[in-house]
Amino acid sequence: MSAAERIISTQGSPQTRDDAVPNPADGVEVAVADSVEPTGPAEADSASGAAAADKPTGRRRVGVLLVVAVLAFLIDLGSKLLVAARLENHAAIKVIGDVVTLQVIRNSGAAFGIGQALTVVFTMIASAVIVVIWRIARRLYSLPWAIALGLLLGGALGNLTDRLFRAPGVFRGHVVDFISVQHFAVFNLADSAIVCGGILVVLLSFRGSNPDGSVHQPAEKGEK
């Protein structure tokens, strides 16, 4: 038998292979085909559900943000106009003994009298905060976030109004502070709104809440 005849007669060659005789290569092809299955309806529904969960639901809360901001701003503005007209250059009024008193102080710095030599800088920071809050408002669907950002916005607008329209001049105006707490500081209602809004933002962030209404779930420790 010649070499060519031996090659032709070898089992499994294309010329002589019987369909009844299994070929190892065929088994590999079948295994690969079985391992790659098309995505079924259940998997498609699961993927679409996950995508839908990531999208914000409900109504936008810009209206709530604006209402809270306007209320905080008007209450702060009204209180400043009242105490400036009635209490400035007068003796302090005791509210709770000597612990809490009302006395007007013109503050050139930030909240609680911090950084009195940086009036213009704090004016620019307040303006930047307002812009950032307004950008977040475009994707705001969470009610707690709307309240928190509304407090921040109203407080920032309240103090920014003093910076722009009070003496000694534009961007250098002194903020009217009038709530004095013994061994603490003298502040106003805008400062209180900013602090309350900031605390609420921190609490919402720790809970995993996002402004768009979604909830961020931290990865579980030890997850394999």
C-alpha positions as CSV (number, residue, x, y, z in Angstrom):
1,M,0.0,0.0,0.0
2,S,1.4,3.3,-1.0
3,A,1.7,6.3,1.3
4,A,-1.2,8.1,-0.5
5,E,-3.5,5.1,-0.1
6,R,-2.7,4.9,3.7
7,I,-3.6,8.6,4.2
8,I,-6.9,8.2,2.2
9,S,-7.9,5.1,4.2
10,T,-7.2,6.7,7.6
11,Q,-10.3,6.8,9.9
12,G,-11.8,10.3,10.2
13,S,-10.4,11.6,6.9
14,P,-13.0,13.6,4.8
15,Q,-12.9,11.0,2.1
16,T,-13.6,7.9,4.2
17,R,-15.3,9.1,7.4
18,D,-18.5,7.4,8.2
19,D,-21.3,9.6,9.6
20,A,-21.9,6.9,12.2
21,V,-18.4,7.3,13.7
22,P,-18.2,10.2,16.1
23,N,-15.6,12.8,15.5
24,P,-14.0,14.5,18.6
25,A,-14.0,17.9,16.8
26,D,-17.8,17.6,16.4
27,G,-18.2,17.2,20.2
28,V,-16.2,20.4,20.8
29,E,-18.4,22.3,18.3
30,V,-21.6,21.1,20.0
31,A,-20.3,22.1,23.5
32,V,-19.4,25.5,22.3
33,A,-22.8,26.0,20.7
34,D,-24.6,24.8,23.9
35,S,-22.6,27.2,26.1
36,V,-23.5,30.3,24.0
37,E,-27.3,30.6,24.3
38,P,-29.3,33.5,23.0
39,T,-30.7,35.9,25.5
40,G,-34.1,34.7,26.5
41,P,-37.2,36.8,27.2
42,A,-36.6,36.6,31.0
43,E,-33.1,38.0,30.7
44,A,-34.3,40.7,28.4
45,D,-37.0,41.7,30.9
46,S,-34.5,41.7,33.7
47,A,-32.2,44.0,31.8
48,S,-34.9,46.4,30.8
49,G,-36.2,46.4,34.4
50,A,-32.7,47.4,35.7
51,A,-32.4,50.1,33.1
52,A,-35.8,51.4,34.1
53,A,-34.8,51.4,37.8
54,D,-31.9,53.7,37.0
55,K,-34.2,56.3,35.4
56,P,-35.8,58.9,37.7
57,T,-39.5,58.4,38.4
58,G,-42.3,60.8,39.5
59,R,-42.5,64.5,39.1
60,R,-39.7,67.0,39.1
61,R,-39.5,68.9,42.4
62,V,-38.2,72.2,41.1
63,G,-41.4,73.9,42.3
64,V,-40.8,72.7,45.9
65,L,-37.2,73.9,45.7
66,L,-38.4,77.4,44.6
67,V,-41.2,77.6,47.2
68,V,-38.8,76.7,50.0
69,A,-36.1,79.1,48.7
70,V,-38.5,82.0,48.3
71,L,-39.9,81.4,51.8
72,A,-36.5,81.2,53.4
73,F,-35.4,84.4,51.5
74,L,-38.5,86.4,52.4
75,I,-38.4,85.4,56.1
76,D,-34.7,86.3,56.3
77,L,-35.1,89.6,54.4
78,G,-38.1,90.6,56.5
79,S,-36.3,89.8,59.8
80,K,-33.3,91.9,58.7
81,L,-35.4,94.9,57.7
82,L,-37.3,94.7,61.0
83,V,-34.3,94.4,63.3
84,A,-32.2,97.0,61.4
85,A,-35.1,99.5,61.8
86,R,-35.9,98.6,65.4
87,L,-32.8,97.3,67.1
88,E,-29.8,98.8,65.5
89,N,-28.0,101.2,67.9
90,H,-30.2,100.0,70.7
91,A,-29.5,97.8,73.7
92,A,-29.7,94.1,73.2
93,I,-33.0,92.4,73.9
94,K,-32.9,89.3,76.1
95,V,-34.8,86.3,74.7
96,I,-33.5,83.6,77.1
97,G,-31.6,85.5,79.8
98,D,-28.1,86.2,78.7
99,V,-27.9,83.0,76.7
100,V,-29.9,84.2,73.6
101,T,-30.2,87.9,72.8
102,L,-31.1,90.0,69.9
103,Q,-28.6,92.7,68.8
104,V,-27.7,94.0,65.4
105,I,-24.1,93.5,64.1
106,R,-22.9,94.3,60.6
107,N,-20.8,91.3,59.4
108,S,-18.4,91.6,56.5
109,G,-17.4,88.0,56.7
110,A,-19.1,84.6,56.1
111,A,-21.6,82.9,58.4
112,F,-21.0,83.4,62.1
113,G,-18.4,86.1,61.4
114,I,-15.8,83.9,59.7
115,G,-13.3,85.6,57.3
116,Q,-14.3,89.2,57.7
117,A,-11.5,90.3,55.3
118,L,-12.8,88.2,52.4
119,T,-16.1,89.8,51.7
120,V,-15.7,89.8,47.9
121,V,-14.6,86.1,47.9
122,F,-17.6,85.0,49.9
123,T,-19.8,87.0,47.5
124,M,-18.4,85.0,44.6
125,I,-18.7,81.7,46.5
126,A,-22.4,82.4,47.2
127,S,-23.0,83.2,43.6
128,A,-21.3,79.9,42.5
129,V,-23.4,77.9,45.0
130,I,-26.6,79.4,43.5
131,V,-25.5,78.4,40.0
132,V,-24.6,74.8,41.1
133,I,-28.0,74.4,42.9
134,W,-29.9,75.6,39.8
135,R,-28.0,73.1,37.6
136,I,-28.9,70.3,40.0
137,A,-32.5,71.4,39.9
138,R,-32.8,70.3,36.2
139,R,-32.7,66.6,37.4
140,L,-34.3,67.0,40.8
141,Y,-37.0,64.4,41.6
142,S,-36.4,63.9,45.3
143,L,-38.6,65.8,47.8
144,P,-36.1,65.8,50.7
145,W,-33.4,67.0,48.3
146,A,-35.7,69.7,47.0
147,I,-36.2,71.0,50.6
148,A,-32.5,70.8,51.4
149,L,-31.5,72.6,48.3
150,G,-34.3,75.1,48.7
151,L,-32.9,76.0,52.2
152,L,-29.4,76.4,50.8
153,L,-30.6,78.5,47.9
154,G,-32.8,80.8,50.1
155,G,-30.0,81.3,52.6
156,A,-27.4,82.0,50.0
157,L,-29.8,84.5,48.3
158,G,-30.5,86.2,51.6
159,N,-26.9,86.9,52.4
160,L,-26.0,87.6,48.8
161,T,-28.7,90.4,48.8
162,D,-26.9,92.0,51.7
163,R,-23.6,91.8,49.9
164,L,-25.0,93.5,46.8
165,F,-27.2,96.2,48.3
166,R,-26.0,97.1,51.7
167,A,-23.1,99.5,52.7
168,P,-20.3,100.0,52.1
169,G,-20.9,99.0,48.4
170,V,-21.7,96.4,45.8
171,F,-20.0,93.0,46.4
172,R,-18.7,94.4,49.7
173,G,-21.9,94.9,51.6
174,H,-22.1,93.8,55.3
175,V,-24.5,91.1,56.3
176,V,-27.0,91.9,59.1
177,D,-26.6,89.5,61.9
178,F,-28.8,89.7,65.0
179,I,-29.2,86.4,66.8
180,S,-26.6,86.2,69.5
181,V,-25.9,83.0,71.4
182,Q,-23.7,83.2,74.4
183,H,-20.2,81.7,73.9
184,F,-21.1,80.9,70.3
185,A,-21.7,83.6,67.6
186,V,-24.0,86.1,66.1
187,F,-25.9,85.0,63.0
188,N,-29.1,85.5,61.1
189,L,-31.9,83.3,59.6
190,A,-30.1,82.9,56.3
191,D,-27.2,81.3,58.1
192,S,-29.6,79.0,59.9
193,A,-31.2,78.0,56.6
194,I,-27.8,77.3,55.1
195,V,-26.8,75.2,58.1
196,C,-30.1,73.2,58.2
197,G,-29.9,72.6,54.4
198,G,-26.3,71.5,54.6
199,I,-27.1,69.0,57.5
200,L,-30.0,67.6,55.5
201,V,-27.8,67.1,52.4
202,V,-25.2,65.2,54.5
203,L,-27.9,63.0,56.0
204,L,-29.4,62.2,52.5
205,S,-25.9,61.5,51.1
206,F,-25.2,59.0,54.0
207,R,-28.5,57.3,53.3
208,G,-27.5,56.9,49.7
209,S,-30.2,59.2,48.3
210,N,-29.6,61.1,45.1
211,P,-31.2,64.3,43.9
212,D,-32.8,62.4,40.9
213,G,-34.8,60.2,43.3
214,S,-32.6,57.1,42.9
215,V,-30.9,55.3,45.8
216,H,-27.3,54.4,45.7
217,Q,-26.6,51.0,47.2
218,P,-23.1,50.5,48.4
219,A,-21.3,47.3,47.5
220,E,-21.5,44.7,50.2
221,K,-18.3,43.8,51.9
222,G,-16.9,40.4,51.2
223,E,-18.9,40.1,48.0
224,K,-17.4,37.5,45.8
